[in-house]
Amino acid sequence: MEEAAIHFIIKKYEFISRDELYAILQLRSEVFVVEQDCVYQDIDGKDDKAVHVLGYKDDQLIAYTRIFKPGAYFNQASIGRVLVKENQRNFKYGYDLMNASIEAVHKYYDERIIKISAQKYLKSFYNNLGFKEQGAEYLEDGIPHIVMIRT
């Protein structure tokens, strides 16, 4: 049996429905708070400044990022809150998600330089997408991170 494809919907905050926002926050909490056992303030007051990339499979939200224009989060355009639902990670949807997010940065902001704050264990994943590490490792919410730039 062939695995169902993932499809992406890209929306500015003001066009996200209440049900979509609930699904986004639920999935972010599932991955970043529960799965990673990390108590932190996910709802950071920046969602309204972002464009949201939602990945659906069989009408269920399974992947997500949010993107920012230069100056809204970092000095460069950025991608953050990158996640794929745990039981969907073996299908390599992370690459589809990041490629859709990179394309969204190009489309919405006409930017080629993208900065991310990556969890260090995902460094090679992001290297495969053209991101290069910059600077030293640091802790963010108790998890080792590294700044990475794609040009």
C-alpha positions as CSV (number, residue, x, y, z in Angstrom):
1,M,0.0,0.0,0.0
2,E,1.4,3.4,-1.0
3,E,1.8,6.0,1.7
4,A,-0.5,9.0,1.4
5,A,1.1,12.2,0.2
6,I,1.5,15.3,2.4
7,H,0.1,18.6,1.1
8,F,0.8,22.1,2.4
9,I,-1.4,25.1,3.1
10,I,0.4,28.4,3.7
11,K,-1.5,31.1,5.5
12,K,-0.9,34.4,7.1
13,Y,-2.1,34.5,10.8
14,E,-5.2,36.5,10.1
15,F,-6.5,33.8,7.7
16,I,-6.0,30.9,10.1
17,S,-9.3,29.5,11.5
18,R,-10.0,28.9,15.1
19,D,-9.8,25.1,14.4
20,E,-6.6,25.4,12.5
21,L,-5.0,27.5,15.3
22,Y,-6.1,24.9,17.9
23,A,-4.6,22.1,15.8
24,I,-1.3,24.0,15.4
25,L,-1.0,24.7,19.2
26,Q,-2.0,21.2,20.0
27,L,0.7,19.7,17.7
28,R,3.4,22.1,18.9
29,S,2.6,21.2,22.5
30,E,2.6,17.5,21.7
31,V,6.1,17.7,20.2
32,F,7.9,20.5,21.9
33,V,6.5,20.2,25.4
34,V,5.3,16.6,26.0
35,E,7.5,14.6,23.6
36,Q,10.7,16.6,24.3
37,D,9.8,16.9,28.0
38,C,10.5,20.7,27.9
39,V,8.6,23.2,29.9
40,Y,8.7,26.5,28.0
41,Q,6.4,29.2,26.7
42,D,5.5,28.1,23.2
43,I,2.8,30.7,22.8
44,D,5.3,33.6,22.6
45,G,3.3,36.4,21.1
46,K,4.9,36.1,17.7
47,D,2.4,33.9,15.8
48,D,0.6,37.0,14.5
49,K,3.8,38.2,12.8
50,A,4.4,34.9,11.1
51,V,3.2,33.1,7.9
52,H,2.3,29.5,8.9
53,V,3.1,26.4,6.8
54,L,0.7,23.6,7.6
55,G,1.3,20.1,6.3
56,Y,-1.7,17.8,6.1
57,K,-2.0,14.1,5.4
58,D,-5.5,12.5,5.3
59,D,-6.9,15.8,6.6
60,Q,-4.8,15.7,9.7
61,L,-2.2,18.3,10.6
62,I,1.1,16.3,10.8
63,A,3.8,18.9,10.0
64,Y,4.2,22.6,10.7
65,T,6.6,25.6,10.6
66,R,6.2,29.3,10.9
67,I,8.2,31.8,8.8
68,F,9.2,35.4,9.5
69,K,10.3,38.3,7.4
70,P,13.7,39.9,8.2
71,G,13.4,41.9,11.5
72,A,10.3,40.1,12.8
73,Y,12.3,37.5,14.7
74,F,16.0,37.6,13.5
75,N,17.6,40.2,11.3
76,Q,17.3,37.7,8.5
77,A,14.2,35.9,7.3
78,S,13.7,32.8,9.4
79,I,11.9,29.5,9.8
80,G,11.0,28.2,13.2
81,R,8.8,25.7,15.2
82,V,9.8,23.1,12.7
83,L,8.0,19.8,13.5
84,V,6.6,16.6,12.1
85,K,4.3,14.4,14.2
86,E,6.3,11.6,15.8
87,N,4.5,8.7,14.0
88,Q,5.0,10.4,10.6
89,R,8.8,11.0,10.8
90,N,9.8,7.8,9.0
91,F,8.4,9.1,5.7
92,K,10.9,12.0,5.4
93,Y,8.2,14.6,5.5
94,G,10.6,16.9,7.2
95,Y,12.4,17.5,3.9
96,D,9.1,18.3,2.2
97,L,8.1,20.6,5.0
98,M,11.4,22.5,5.0
99,N,11.4,22.8,1.1
100,A,7.8,24.2,1.3
101,S,8.9,26.6,4.0
102,I,12.0,27.8,2.1
103,E,9.9,28.3,-1.0
104,A,7.4,30.3,1.2
105,V,10.2,32.5,2.4
106,H,11.1,33.2,-1.2
107,K,7.5,33.9,-2.3
108,Y,6.3,35.9,0.7
109,Y,9.5,37.9,1.5
110,D,11.7,37.6,-1.7
111,E,14.6,36.6,0.6
112,R,17.3,34.0,-0.1
113,I,19.2,34.3,3.3
114,I,17.4,32.3,6.0
115,K,18.4,31.9,9.6
116,I,17.3,29.2,12.0
117,S,17.9,28.2,15.6
118,A,18.3,24.5,15.1
119,Q,18.3,21.7,17.7
120,K,21.9,20.5,17.5
121,Y,21.0,16.9,16.9
122,L,19.3,17.9,13.6
123,K,22.4,19.6,12.2
124,S,23.0,17.1,9.4
125,F,19.3,17.3,8.4
126,Y,19.6,21.0,8.0
127,N,23.0,20.7,6.3
128,N,21.3,18.5,3.7
129,L,18.9,21.4,3.0
130,G,21.8,23.9,2.5
131,F,22.0,25.4,6.0
132,K,25.5,25.9,7.5
133,E,26.2,26.3,11.2
134,Q,27.3,29.6,12.5
135,G,29.0,30.1,15.9
136,A,29.0,28.1,19.0
137,E,26.4,25.7,20.5
138,Y,24.0,27.2,23.1
139,L,21.2,26.1,25.3
140,E,17.7,27.2,24.4
141,D,15.0,25.9,26.8
142,G,17.5,23.4,28.1
143,I,18.1,21.9,24.6
144,P,21.4,22.3,22.7
145,H,20.9,24.5,19.7
146,I,23.1,26.0,17.0
147,V,22.5,29.0,14.6
148,M,22.4,27.9,11.0
149,I,22.2,30.1,7.9
150,R,21.1,29.2,4.3
151,T,22.3,31.6,1.5
